[in-house]
Amino acid sequence: MIKTFGQTPPPPTFFEKLKAGLSKSTGTLGENITGIFTKKKLDAATLGELEEALIRADMGAAQAAKISAAVGAGRYDREISEGEIRSILSDELTKLLMPAEKPLDIDSSKKPFVILVAGVNGTGKTTTIGKIAKRLTGQGLKLVLAAGDTFRAAAIEQLQIWGERTGAEVIARAAGADAAGLAFDAIERARAVEADVVLIDTAGRLQNKAGLMAELEKIARVIKKLDPTAPHAALLVLDATTGQNAISQVEAFKAAVPLTGLVMTKLDGTAKGGILVALAAKFGLPIHFIGVGEGAEDLQPFVAADFARALTGVS
């Protein structure tokens, strides 16, 4: 008798991981929607309750009002199902988020293409650099990584491990070394070996620490001595669990260096996924990547429609 065995199920897609990761945000929002729209008409009271639910989902007051008004347009004083409201919300969020859906574009005419990566402590910044490096080397690009978080020996070691994984050369110095000088050396080395991209890690700094912000400005200033157009990209890594605090972080870092894009990590396991909507609307910066887990494949380019569907619980 021949035994047949079932095939191993395929690994979950990123959308499936995103839905699972945003389950806390979706659950909180979904419970509110269910409570609001069970056998109710879409009137001023229900739209007001929807607006409050969106604010509680960390979308911010301005965006909550705008989205609620869009939901009510043309549907006022009619009964509406929970499924309909989820679908309408998903569509409205997609429209709002689409301008932020821009990939990280490596301009091959700028060689090396210099990417400066900043963020506060604990956002997963160094890990994010490693994951981006894996993506870029997978595209056939030659990379140099600069271990510019010289305050933490662990960050230097972590980046060296990613260098081994990705085949990227890592420029590092002893803990406490001058970060700006290290960034300068990394770009010179990249030129010597004809690398395509330099990814520069920086110390995980708190946005209210003036000295550390001044150091970030110094790194950007020193880089320009080698290439006046650099850094060609300045990315801020944000932790989704911080919620509305992410807004003050973007404002502070924008004052130090001209940010060109955002990366949102730790969307898995937080009820504050709506903060990404508030950030996109307030700053208009591209959201290049979002992260929903520890694996390298768990950091993926931001897709507005997928995020909106996952957040609102639409299949």
Secondary structure in CASP SS format (residue, H / E / C, confidence):
PFRMAT SS
TARGET T0000
AUTHOR 0000-0000-0000
METHOD secondary structure of the structure
MODEL  1
M C 1.00
I C 1.00
K C 1.00
T C 1.00
F C 1.00
G C 1.00
Q C 1.00
T C 1.00
P C 1.00
P C 1.00
P C 1.00
P C 1.00
T C 1.00
F H 1.00
F H 1.00
E H 1.00
K H 1.00
L H 1.00
K H 1.00
A H 1.00
G H 1.00
L C 1.00
S H 1.00
K H 1.00
S H 1.00
T H 1.00
G H 1.00
T H 1.00
L H 1.00
G H 1.00
E H 1.00
N H 1.00
I H 1.00
T H 1.00
G H 1.00
I H 1.00
F H 1.00
T C 1.00
K C 1.00
K C 1.00
K E 1.00
L C 1.00
D C 1.00
A H 1.00
A H 1.00
T H 1.00
L H 1.00
G H 1.00
E H 1.00
L H 1.00
E H 1.00
E H 1.00
A H 1.00
L H 1.00
I H 1.00
R H 1.00
A C 1.00
D C 1.00
M C 1.00
G C 1.00
A H 1.00
A H 1.00
Q H 1.00
A H 1.00
A H 1.00
K H 1.00
I H 1.00
S H 1.00
A H 1.00
A H 1.00
V H 1.00
G H 1.00
A C 1.00
G C 1.00
R C 1.00
Y C 1.00
D C 1.00
R C 1.00
E E 1.00
I C 1.00
S C 1.00
E H 1.00
G H 1.00
E H 1.00
I H 1.00
R H 1.00
S H 1.00
I H 1.00
L H 1.00
S H 1.00
D H 1.00
E H 1.00
L H 1.00
T H 1.00
K H 1.00
L H 1.00
L H 1.00
M H 1.00
P H 1.00
A H 1.00
E C 1.00
K C 1.00
P C 1.00
L C 1.00
D C 1.00
I C 1.00
D C 1.00
S C 1.00
S C 1.00
K C 1.00
K C 1.00
P C 1.00
F E 1.00
V E 1.00
I E 1.00
L E 1.00
V E 1.00
A E 1.00
G C 1.00
V C 1.00
N C 1.00
G C 1.00
T C 1.00
G C 1.00
K H 1.00
T H 1.00
T H 1.00
T H 1.00
I H 1.00
G H 1.00
K H 1.00
I H 1.00
A H 1.00
K H 1.00
R H 1.00
L H 1.00
T H 1.00
G H 1.00
Q C 1.00
G C 1.00
L C 1.00
K C 1.00
L E 1.00
V E 1.00
L E 1.00
A E 1.00
A C 1.00
G C 1.00
D C 1.00
T C 1.00
F C 1.00
R C 1.00
A H 1.00
A H 1.00
A H 1.00
I H 1.00
E H 1.00
Q H 1.00
L H 1.00
Q H 1.00
I H 1.00
W H 1.00
G H 1.00
E H 1.00
R H 1.00
T H 1.00
G C 1.00
A C 1.00
E E 1.00
V E 1.00
I E 1.00
A C 1.00
R C 1.00
A C 1.00
A C 1.00
G C 1.00
A C 1.00
D C 1.00
A H 1.00
A H 1.00
G H 1.00
L H 1.00
A H 1.00
F H 1.00
D H 1.00
A H 1.00
I H 1.00
E H 1.00
R H 1.00
A H 1.00
R H 1.00
A H 1.00
V C 1.00
E C 1.00
A C 1.00
D C 1.00
V E 1.00
V E 1.00
L E 1.00
I E 1.00
D C 1.00
T C 1.00
A C 1.00
G C 1.00
R C 1.00
L C 1.00
Q C 1.00
N C 1.00
K C 1.00
A H 1.00
G H 1.00
L H 1.00
M H 1.00
A H 1.00
E H 1.00
L H 1.00
E H 1.00
K H 1.00
I H 1.00
A H 1.00
R H 1.00
V H 1.00
I H 1.00
K H 1.00
K H 1.00
L H 1.00
D C 1.00
P C 1.00
T C 1.00
A C 1.00
P C 1.00
H C 1.00
A E 1.00
A E 1.00
L E 1.00
L E 1.00
V E 1.00
L E 1.00
D E 1.00
A H 1.00
T H 1.00
T H 1.00
G C 1.00
Q C 1.00
N H 1.00
A H 1.00
I H 1.00
S H 1.00
Q H 1.00
V H 1.00
E H 1.00
A H 1.00
F H 1.00
K H 1.00
A H 1.00
A H 1.00
V C 1.00
P C 1.00
L C 1.00
T C 1.00
G E 1.00
L E 1.00
V E 1.00
M E 1.00
T E 1.00
K C 1.00
L C 1.00
D C 1.00
G C 1.00
T C 1.00
A C 1.00
K C 1.00
G C 1.00
G C 1.00
I H 1.00
L H 1.00
V H 1.00
A H 1.00
L H 1.00
A H 1.00
A H 1.00
K H 1.00
F H 1.00
G C 1.00
L C 1.00
P C 1.00
I E 1.00
H E 1.00
F E 1.00
I E 1.00
G E 1.00
V C 1.00
G C 1.00
E C 1.00
G C 1.00
A H 1.00
E H 1.00
D H 1.00
L E 1.00
Q E 1.00
P E 1.00
F C 1.00
V C 1.00
A H 1.00
A H 1.00
D H 1.00
F H 1.00
A H 1.00
R H 1.00
A H 1.00
L H 1.00
T H 1.00
G C 1.00
V C 1.00
S C 1.00
END
